[in-house]
Every structure is written in C-alpha cells, then in structure tokens.
C-alpha cells in the first residue's frame, strides 16, 4: 500500500465516518494505522470519552467514495463469545 492510498483512506474516513456513540466526525489526529497487509489496512478510530472503533479497509482497484460502518451490538459480542466457547478449532468457526 503506497502513501497516496493511505492518504486517500484517511481523507475518506475523516469525511465519511462518524463516531457511532455521538455522531462526531473523526479528525486526522484520531485515525491511527494499527497494521497493513497487502491491500488491507487496519485502523483505530478514537473519539474523546468513547471506546475506540476498529476498522478494516480493503483497497482493490479504485478507492470507495464512502465508508460504511456498522456498529457492533452487545448481543453480537455475546453471541460471538458463545460460539467461540463451543468450538475447539478456528477452522470450525468459519464453517
């Protein structure tokens, strides 16, 4: 991933993504790269006083004009925990 692609990701996030708790836009200072791998970028988005949000952005061909974010509910976390507890291998989680 080149610097131009990373810059476009930051611009898109700052322009399009809002904190799911309060609705504020993220500033450049509050968007952090956690890791990159090939065409995938893992971001941490911080909003004052709220739990940070993690985002995964994949670049393939042209960049998306808008980033869609779906908040994770408490039920999602509980259901995932139950499913992980019932399995004995990672492979079975995705079957």
PyMOL commands that set and color helices and strands:
alter all, ss='L'
color gray80, all
select helices_A, chain A and resi 3-16+28-30+74-86+90-93
alter helices_A, ss='H'
color red, helices_A
select strands_A, chain A and resi 31-37+40-45+53-58
alter strands_A, ss='S'
color yellow, strands_A
deselect
rebuild
show_as cartoon
